[in-house]
Amino acid sequence: MTHARNFSEVINGAALLYNIMLAERGIEDKQSGREEWAEIHGASYKQWTEMMAERREEHAAWDRERFWHLVLEQKPQDPAPHPHVRGHLAPAGAGG
């Protein structure tokens, strides 16, 4: 469960940033209601960064190599995690 929790927490930041970027793009394109979306997603991102700061030690100690080993044991369709996903996980703590 630790692997699932850590992965979920870390990768959620990518979705939050994506939503902020979409809202900001909508503001640039003068789409109505996007300012509210940007505020909502910005607040969610702030909460996420606070949670990540609180769990910094747990994420730093997370054995991501063991996580990927367990994932690969399940024989996923694509045996190599996308480099973007591996890169997004790297700031969560030291090591691979």
Stockholm file with secondary structure:
# STOCKHOLM 1.0

chainA/1-96         MTHARNFSEVINGAALLYNIMLAERGIEDKQSGREEWAEIHGASYKQWTEMMAERREEHAAWDRERFWHLVLEQKPQDPAPHPHVRGHLAPAGAGG
#=GR chainA/1-96 SS CHHHHHHHHHHHHHHHHHHHHHHHHHHHTTCTTHHHHHHHHHHHHHHHHHHHHHTHHHHHHCCHHHHHHHHHHTCCSSSSCCHHHHHHHGGGSSCC
#=GC SS_cons        CHHHHHHHHHHHHHHHHHHHHHHHHHHHTTCTTHHHHHHHHHHHHHHHHHHHHHTHHHHHHCCHHHHHHHHHHTCCSSSSCCHHHHHHHGGGSSCC
//
